[in-house]
Amino acid sequence: MKGLTEGTHFYYNEEGLVVLTEAYHLEKGYCCGNGCKHCPYDFESVPEPRRSQLQKEKESSQINS
């Protein structure tokens, strides 16, 4: 977590886990393939069928917000 700023690069969710933000991923410059919640790269490195599932979940959450 060295060099990262809480609230900019990450935050803690309700369970106390670290969640990386879109800003963090954009600075990193690529999709890591882990299916991160705030992936700005459309999960391009996540293998199927997980990729399609994540894309549907993201679309659904955007419609409901």
Steps between C-alpha positions, in 0.01 A plus 500: 500500500811718503455802274123458478248747638190381679192645330689554173660164425306275738238481772389243757166327446251397771695178564826693547648385170701732274321595177709659226342798323469580131771766545741233626430277200536785253840588647600132479404505132357155435249237610661250739236231434378472859152640434548811711185688598611831345679366190490773231626256233175304457662194665700437180747257664241303700440156345154396384241424626587720801560804275146495359355451848691802635397716205132414556528573873664836429232596244226396743645707784530806273135468396387467864698799629 
